């Protein structure tokens, strides 16, 4: 009996330390978010961008596509992201295909967009690339429409 109690205690500690986080939910097809017609659209960047790994506080995606103001110290609105490491800079014209809308099931509870690059990498598309709407930019807009920031992305051919 003593072994069972010790074993259960160690198992419980392992679950506690692993975080017990519930996986994010794919809400791409949910009518509540009006995202399905935006999924699968292809774009190309109008500015240089970067692939980056970002530490705490970001969706559980390893790679993030970030805008120049987040990584380029010569950008007039440079505002680096805390705990970010740039893996590669990408030139203007990089193709980005919108994939899914994911809902976080942790305390944050927000949504985030995934995208695929031509080389097959899947990334979290940072909000800087998206038009302001109530889902990604709460408090900035009441719009339920999905789109891109025209300064950042152009429709791909």
Secondary structure, 3 states (H helix, E strand, C coil): CHHHHHHHHHHHHHHHHHCCCCCCEECCCCCCCCCCCCCCCEEEECCCEEEEEECCCCCCCCCEEECHHHHCCCCCCCCCCCCEEEEEEECCCCEEEEEEEEECCCCCCCEEEEEEECCCCEEEECHHHECCCCCCCCCCCCCCCCCECCCCEEECC
